[in-house]
Structures are given as structure tokens and as C-alpha cells.
């Protein structure tokens, strides 16, 4: 019996549906359709949504603007998960409305970590002592013959 090979990443359909769900969530959060004191005082960005292969589970990666009060914001989103699911179902035409999960977006932390590495003394020292003209890796200046 032949086995189905796993692809390296999400299918094109998963990506397309994830982007539709992301836009729908962002619109609902931007318009303030959810009446909640925590969500009413925070601007929440939704940089990424990932869909399960069967499109029945959507994991939304969220971050409050400025990175403040992440835990209360995610807790508020979890409290309003059913209403958000209904709003997504209304805006995105799918056979099944996906269950929503909310996770903290880690990409900002990763970007800050990489930025700190690039600014470190060791990297700056390596950049300052880069290859010299005439050394291997750099072409020598051509003579004017």
C-alpha cells in the first residue's frame, strides 16, 4: 500500500485559507466588534494564521501593539473564541468554520535576538576586519594596459 508523502510545508489551499482567516480576524479586531475591556484598550496585530491540513483548526499568532499585556490579551481572545469563530465564518466562505486557537507571536522576539547578535562586538569586529583588496575572495585592481 502506497503511503502519502508529507510535503515540506502547508499546501497552497491551507495558505490561502489561512490568509483569509487572518484578514477576517484582523478586521473584526480592528473594528472593535468584540466588546471586551482588554481588547478595547489594545491594538492587536495578527501577523500569521496557520491552518491544519483538514482546515478545521486555525492557529492565530497574535501580538498586542508594543508587546504589552500579552497574557491578558490572549486570555480575552480565548474568552471570545466562539464569537470570533462566528465572525470568521460569516466573512470566509468555508464548508466548516475552523476552531480558533490563539498563540503569542514569537517572531518579534526572534527578530530582536538576531538584531542583537548582528550588533554584538564580535560581529562588528569581523565586519571591520573584512577581506582586504588583493586577498583571496576579492579581485585585485586591474592594470591599465
Long-range contacts (C-beta under 8 A, 24 or more apart in sequence): 10-50, 10-51, 10-53, 11-53, 13-55, 14-50, 14-51, 14-52, 14-53, 14-55, 15-51, 17-51, 17-55, 17-92, 17-94, 17-98, 18-48, 18-49, 18-50, 18-51, 18-58, 19-49, 20-91, 20-92, 21-49, 21-51, 21-58, 21-60, 21-88, 21-92, 21-98, 22-46, 22-48, 22-49, 22-60, 23-91, 24-87, 24-88, 24-91, 24-92, 25-49, 25-60, 25-84, 25-88, 25-100, 27-91, 28-84, 28-87, 28-88, 28-91, 33-87, 34-80, 34-83, 34-84, 36-76, 36-79, 36-80, 38-69, 38-72, 38-73, 38-75, 38-76, 39-73, 39-76, 39-77, 39-80, 42-68, 42-69, 42-73, 44-73, 44-77, 45-105, 47-105, 47-107, 48-105, 48-107, 51-98, 52-98, 55-94, 55-96, 55-98, 56-96, 56-98, 56-99, 57-98, 57-99, 57-101, 58-88, 58-98, 58-99, 58-100, 58-101, 59-101, 59-102, 59-103, 60-100, 60-101, 60-102, 60-103, 61-103, 61-104, 61-105, 61-106, 61-107, 62-102, 62-103, 62-104, 62-105, 63-104, 63-105, 63-108, 67-108, 70-104, 74-102, 74-103, 74-104, 77-102, 78-102
